[in-house]
Amino acid sequence: MAFQRATKFAAKLRLALAGPAGSGKTYTALTLATALADGQGVALIDTEHGSASKYADLFSFDTLQLETFHPNKYIEAIHEAEAAGYAVLVIDSLSHAWSGTGGLLEEKDKIARAKYSGNSFSAWNDASAIQNKLVNVILGAKLHIIATVRSKMDYVLETGPSGKTMPRKVGMAPVQRDDLPYEFDVFCMLESDNTLIVDKSRCPALSGAVIAKPNGAVAETLKAWLSGETPPQPLQPSSNGAISQNTSSPIQTPSAPPPPAKEASVEENANLLQEIKQSLYHHYQFKPEDQEPKWKTFKVHVLGLPVEDIGLSLPELKRLRDAVKMKIANAKGAA
């Protein structure tokens, strides 16, 4: 047993969108899924009686409708989407696996009656195992997953521009298990006016973001963050019990290694760095004396650690560039 240097591998997205009815969960999920897919297939698990298909004139996707919502139904659908080679799967919605017909709460009650003389508390151990299996399948799926989650609704009174007091619909706790946000890379709340609020994010560029009417720019930022080294193939036990590298292709005669990728020159990196900084300064209209301190803060926010300009790699520069583009696009969308 030994520690090894951490490596950032390319990864698949796990994103959840929670919000009240009418906040645009399905539309936003399809917007992000389409941008993430880059022209590849998008699949959608529909638990809302075909409501997602009302967007079929705006987005290209395939649907699978569930009539009952035992978590195993979701697991089967996820495996089917993987096997079919889809790039992105939208689960619309994950709340039904919790509180819908045949969902976990109903299953817990069945277990209580069958095994524990109606004691619901004792049945939670069995029910939690079912929930954990679904979560693990979502986390291990070999495609991007975007899940929508219903929120419990309430109304708050606000004073409008005319001075009149008006009710506004707001989302409260998601309708799912309390620890659900911990399982996703990015967990967002959508307000009734389709403003996206990032509650939790492993993507530094989106941490704490508030985005009016989110569009494909959000997906571009996520794609940049998800990039990394090619993950190693899982090791599989052979017939004699030894561990060997997993491969589905026959042994071939080794060929000459491909030529190394052309690296950006120092001048090209410097030009890209200057372009990023000028875009940031122009967007925020920083005073000259504030530019360098703000730039250092921005680098830490996006990259997660302080890096001197001279030490920035090309992938890091691209992440910074994409983060600036997203901020500019979000500001235009909110205008």
N, C-alpha and C positions, 0 to 999 in steps of 0.2 A: 504494500500500500504506500503510495507516494503522491504528494501534491504535484500538479502539472500547471503549466502556464494556461490561463483562460483564453479561449478562442471564441470569437463571435462567428457562429455559423449562420448561414441563410436559414430563415425560419418561416413558418406559416402563421398568419395572423389569427388571433383569437380576440374578437371585438364584440362588445355587447352594447345595445342601444335600448335604454329604458325610457319610458315616458307614458303620459296619459293618452287616452284616445284622441286622435286628431292631431297629434304632435308630429306626424310624418315619419314614423318609425320604418314602415315598409318602404316608402319612397326613398328615404335616406339610405337604408340598407342596400337597395338595388342600385342607387347612384354609386355608392362606394364599391359594391361588388363588381359592377361593370368596369369601373376604372382599374380595379385590382386585377381583373381577369385578362386585360390586354388582348382582347379579341378571342380568348378561349371561352369555354363553356361556363355558364352560371346555372346552378341548380337551386331550387327553393322548396323547403318543406313548408307546406301551407296548412295551418291549423285553423284558418279563419274563413272557412267555407268558400274558398276560391277568390277571396278579396284581392290577393296579390295580382291575379290575372287581369285586373282592371288597368294595370300599368303595362300590359303586354304591347301596347302601341308605342310605348316610350322606351322599353328595354327588351332585350332578347334574353330569355331564360326558360328553363324547363321546370315544371312543378311536379310535386308528389303530394297529394292531399291525404291527410290523416283524418280519420273519423273518430278514433279513440286514441288516448294519449299516454298509454303506459310508457315509461322510459325506454323499454326494450324496442318499442316501435321506432323511436328516434334513433336508437343504436343501429337498427337494421337499415334505416334510411341513410344514415351517415356512411355506413359501409357500402351501400349501393352507389352513393355519389362518388366515393373513392374509386370503386371498381370501374365506374363508367368514365373516369378520367376528367371529371369537372375540375376547373381551377378554383372555383369559389362556391361555397354552400351557404345559403341564407336559411336560418332556422326562424320561421315566423309563425308562432312565437314559442319561446322556451317556457313561458308561464304555464302553458297547458300541461306540460310534463309534470308540473307541480300540483295544480289545482283543477285541471280539466277532467273530463270524463275518462276514467281509467288511469288518471294521473297518480302521483305518489301519495297524495293525501288519502285518496280512495283506497289505494293499495295497502296503505298502513292500517286502515280500518278493517280491511279484509283479513290481514295477518293477525290483528288483535283478536278478531272473533274466532279465527281458525286455530290459533296456537296459544293464546294467552287469556282466554275467558273474557274477552272484551277489554283487556287492559291495554289501552293505547300507548301508554308510556313504555311498556315492555316491548311493544311492536316496533319502536323506533330503531332499534338495532338492526333489524331485518330490513326495514325501509331505507335506512341510511346506506346500507350496502348497495341497494338498487340505484340510489341517487349517485353514489360515488362511482359506480360502474359507468353511468352515463357521462359524468364529468370527465372521467379518464379517457373515454372514447373521443370526446370532443377535443381534449388536449392532445391526444395522440394521432388525430386524423391527419392524413397527408394532403390536405388542401386547406385553403383559407376558410375560416368560419366566422360569419357575422350572425349573431343571435339578437332578435328583438325580445324585449321583456316588458310586459305590461306593468304599469305603476298604479298603486292605489291612488285614487283621485280625491282632491279636496279643492275648495275655493277660498281665495283670499280677496279682500276688498281693497281696491286701489283707486286713487284719484286720477281721472283721465285729464287730457289736455284742456277740456272744457270746464274742468272743476267739478264734474259730476263723479260720484263714487260708483264704481262698476266692479262686478265680480270677475275674477280671472281664474281659469282652471289651472291647477298646478299638480304635478306628479309628486307622490311621496315615496314610500318604501316600494321597491320592486316586488312583484308577485313571484317569488321564488325563494329558495332557501337563503337565510340571512348572509351566509358567507360566499354567495355567488360572485360578487365583484372580485374577490381575491383570485379567482381562477382565470380571469381574462387579462390579456396584455393591456387592453384599453377598455375602460368601462365609462360610458357616457350617459348623461341624462338629456332628454329632449324636452324643451318647454313647448307650450301649446302653439307658439308662433314659429316653431321649427328652429329655435336657437339651440345649438348643441353646447353642452357644458361638460368638459372632461373632468370627471370625478377622480379617476385613477388612470395613470398611464406609465408604462415602462418605456414609452417613446419620449425622450426628453423634449423634443420639439413640440409635442402636444400637451405637455404637462400643464394643467390649470387653464387650458385654452377655452375661450368662449367664442363660438363661431356662429354667425347668423347664416342660416340656410346653407349648411355644409355641402360642398360639391367635390368634384374629382381632385381638387388640390389637396384635400385631406388624404386621399388614397395615395397620391404621389409621395407625400411626406412619409406615409407608412411604408411604402415600397422601398424608399431609400433606407429607412431604419431597419427593415427586415433583411436587407442584403447582407452578405457575409461570405465566409468560406463555405465550400461545398461540404455538407455533413458527411461523416464517414458512414459506410455501409454497415448495418448491424451485423454482428457476428452470430453465426448459426451453428448449432452442434451438428457434426457429421454423423454418419451411420455408426462409426466406431466410438462416438462420444467425444471426439476431439472438437475443439472450437475452430471454425474456419470462416474466412470472409464470405459473406453472402454474395452470390453472383447468379444471374439467370442466363448468362451467355457462355458458350463453350470456350475452352482454352484456345487462344490464338497465338500465333507467332508474334513476339514483341516487335513493334515497329519503332521507327526513330521518333524521339520525343518531339512534340510540336515546338516551333520557334517561340521564344519568350515574347509575351505581349509587350508592345511598345509602351514604355513609360512616358508620362508627360515630362517635358523638359522643365528645368528650373524656371525658365522665362514664362512658359505656359502657366505653371502654377502661380507665379507671381501676378500674371495678368488676371487670372481667375480670382485670386485673392482680392486684388484691387477692385474688380468688378463687383464682388459680393459686398465689400465694405462700402463702396459708393452707393450701391442700391439701398443698403440699410440706413446709411446716414441721410440719404435723400428722402426715404420714406418717413423717417421719424423727425427730420429737420433738427438733428442734434447740433448744438453749438460746437464750434471747433474744439474748445477745451474739454467738452464732454465726450467727444467721439471715441477716443481710445479706451477710457474706462468703461463706456457702454459696450464697446466691441468685446472687451475681455469678459464682461458679464454675459454677453450673448453667447460667446464660445462655450463657456462653462454650462450654460443652460441647454445648449444643443448637444454638445459632445459628452457632457457629464464629468469633465475634468479640465483643468487649465492647461492649455497647449500654446506655446509661443508660435507666432506666425511662421517662423522659419521651420518649425517642426511639423506643420500641418501636411498630412498626406493628401493625395488626390481624392480618395473616398471621403475623407473628413471635409475637404473643401466642397465636395458635391453635396454632402449632408447640410453644410452651412448654407450653400446656395439654395437648396430646396426649401430649407426652413424660412429663408428670407422671402422666397417666392410665395410660400403659403401665407405668410403674414400679410404681404401686399394684396394677395388675392382675397383673403378674409376681410381686409379693410375695405376693398372695393365692394364685396358682397354685402357688407353692413351699411354701406353708404346709401 
